[in-house]
Amino acid sequence: MASKTATKDIITLRGSAAIVSEFFGYAANSILYNRGVYPEESFARVKKYGLPMLLSQDEGVKSFISNLNSQLSEWLEAGKLQRVVLVIMSKESGEVLERWNFSIETDNEVVETGVSREKSDKEIMREIQAIMRQIASSITYLPCLDEACVFDVLAYTDKDCAVPFTWIESDPKLIANPQMVKLHSFDTKIHKVDTLVSYKNDEWDEE
């Protein structure tokens, strides 16, 4: 007689780091597409998180995000990553127009002892879906970017964290008197990611 065994989704530190770093890659692609930083035709459609997603086919962007994911995963496993910020700037003036801020809380007990946590993969996916939908609808609540833009990624790590030579010290690229929109968060039970976008408030320029 066949028996049915109930299984729970076990989340390890390495597994959680992989989920979060992969999320950053897809979120970055979605932001670059939806904010028009790269032309629409340079993206290919894929399915991820139960949603149609778009990935840049630009070789420079693909290489950048691949290297970014690897480094973020390493820092996440070490419990050293505090925040990741994707910054959109004017290509001509360098003025910061938007900051997509992803703050990370890490369960230090897991980092120190190696214990695992339990959470349904489907529940994590639903939480990520909600964020991706908000990014996709960003055109409805963010000002139009009507100039050529470039992007950069800032990583905030613990002070004792080893930083590879490919990363350089940077100013925080802040926006004066920004408007802010808080987005959904997701939690693997090891890493919790809170999302916030801040953007240039043109009303201040008119006063």
C-alpha positions in Angstrom: 0.0 0.0 0.0 1.5 3.3 -1.0 1.8 5.9 1.7 1.8 9.7 1.2 4.5 11.6 3.1 3.9 15.3 3.8 6.9 17.5 3.2 7.7 21.0 4.3 9.8 23.5 2.4 13.1 23.8 4.2 14.9 27.0 3.6 18.7 27.0 4.1 21.0 30.0 4.3 22.4 29.1 0.8 19.0 28.6 -0.6 17.7 31.9 0.8 20.7 33.7 -0.5 20.0 32.2 -4.0 16.3 33.3 -3.8 17.1 36.8 -2.8 20.0 37.4 -5.3 17.9 35.9 -8.1 15.1 38.3 -7.1 17.4 41.3 -7.4 18.4 40.2 -10.9 14.8 40.0 -12.1 13.8 43.1 -10.3 16.6 45.1 -11.8 15.7 43.9 -15.3 12.0 44.8 -14.7 13.0 48.3 -13.4 15.3 48.9 -16.4 12.5 47.8 -18.8 9.5 49.6 -17.2 11.4 52.8 -16.6 12.6 52.9 -20.2 16.3 52.9 -19.3 17.0 50.5 -22.3 14.8 50.2 -25.4 11.9 47.8 -25.3 13.2 45.8 -28.2 16.4 44.9 -26.3 14.4 42.7 -23.8 13.2 39.1 -24.2 10.1 37.7 -22.5 10.4 34.8 -20.1 8.2 33.3 -17.4 9.3 33.6 -13.8 7.4 33.7 -10.5 4.3 32.7 -12.4 4.5 36.0 -14.3 5.7 37.2 -17.7 9.0 38.9 -17.1 11.5 40.7 -19.3 15.2 40.1 -19.4 17.7 42.4 -21.1 19.6 40.9 -24.0 22.2 43.7 -23.9 25.5 41.9 -23.3 26.8 44.6 -21.0 23.7 44.5 -18.8 23.6 40.7 -18.7 27.2 40.5 -17.6 26.7 43.2 -15.0 23.7 41.5 -13.5 25.2 38.1 -13.6 28.3 39.4 -11.7 26.1 41.3 -9.3 24.0 38.2 -8.5 27.1 36.2 -7.7 28.5 38.9 -5.4 25.2 39.5 -3.6 24.7 35.8 -3.0 28.1 35.6 -1.4 27.4 38.6 0.9 23.9 37.3 1.7 25.4 33.9 2.8 27.8 35.7 5.0 25.1 37.9 6.5 27.0 41.0 5.5 24.6 42.7 3.1 22.3 45.4 4.5 20.9 47.1 1.5 21.0 47.2 -2.3 20.0 50.4 -4.2 19.5 50.6 -8.0 20.0 54.2 -9.0 18.7 55.8 -12.2 20.5 58.9 -13.3 20.3 61.4 -16.1 22.9 60.4 -18.7 23.7 64.0 -19.6 23.9 65.6 -16.2 24.4 62.7 -13.8 21.5 63.9 -11.7 19.9 61.1 -9.6 16.2 60.7 -10.7 15.2 57.5 -8.9 16.5 55.2 -6.1 15.1 51.7 -5.8 16.0 50.7 -2.3 16.0 47.1 -1.2 16.7 46.8 2.6 17.7 43.4 3.9 17.2 42.0 7.4 19.1 38.8 8.1 18.4 36.1 10.7 21.8 36.1 12.4 21.1 32.8 14.2 21.0 31.1 10.9 24.3 32.7 9.8 26.0 31.8 13.1 24.7 28.2 13.7 23.6 27.0 10.2 20.1 26.1 11.3 17.4 26.1 8.6 13.9 27.6 8.6 10.6 26.5 7.1 8.4 28.4 4.7 6.4 27.4 1.7 8.0 28.1 -1.7 4.6 29.1 -3.0 4.2 31.7 -0.2 7.6 33.2 -1.0 6.7 33.3 -4.7 3.4 35.1 -4.0 5.2 37.7 -2.0 7.7 38.3 -4.8 4.9 38.4 -7.4 3.3 41.3 -5.5 6.6 43.3 -5.7 7.1 42.5 -9.4 3.5 43.6 -10.2 4.2 46.9 -8.4 7.4 47.4 -10.4 5.5 46.6 -13.6 2.9 49.2 -12.7 5.4 51.9 -11.7 4.5 54.0 -14.8 1.2 54.8 -13.0 2.8 56.3 -9.9 6.2 57.6 -11.0 7.0 60.6 -13.2 7.9 59.9 -16.8 11.6 59.8 -17.5 11.8 61.9 -20.6 15.6 61.9 -21.1 18.3 59.3 -21.7 19.2 57.6 -18.4 21.9 55.3 -17.1 21.8 53.1 -13.9 24.2 52.0 -11.2 23.9 49.7 -8.2 25.0 50.5 -4.7 25.6 47.8 -2.1 25.7 48.6 1.7 27.6 46.0 3.6 29.0 45.6 7.1 32.3 47.5 7.6 34.3 44.4 8.1 33.1 42.9 4.7 35.7 42.1 2.1 34.9 44.1 -1.1 36.3 42.9 -4.4 38.4 45.4 -6.5 35.6 45.6 -9.1 33.5 47.5 -6.5 34.5 51.1 -5.6 33.5 53.4 -2.7 30.6 55.7 -3.7 28.6 58.5 -2.4 25.0 57.5 -1.6 23.6 59.3 -4.7 20.7 60.8 -2.7 17.8 62.8 -4.0 17.0 66.1 -2.3 13.5 66.3 -0.9 12.4 63.1 -2.6 8.9 61.6 -2.9 8.7 58.0 -1.7 6.6 55.0 -2.4 6.8 52.0 -0.2 6.3 48.7 -2.0 5.6 45.2 -0.7 8.2 43.1 1.1 9.1 39.4 1.0 10.6 37.1 3.6 12.3 33.8 3.3 12.4 33.5 7.1 16.2 34.0 6.8 16.3 37.2 4.7 13.5 39.8 4.8 13.6 42.3 1.9 11.7 45.6 2.2 11.3 47.7 -1.0 11.1 51.5 -1.3 11.4 53.7 -4.4 12.2 57.4 -4.0 12.1 59.8 -6.9 12.8 63.4 -7.8 10.0 65.7 -6.8 9.7 68.3 -9.6 7.3 70.4 -7.6 10.2 71.6 -5.5 11.9 72.9 -8.6 9.0 75.1 -9.5 8.9 77.0 -6.2 
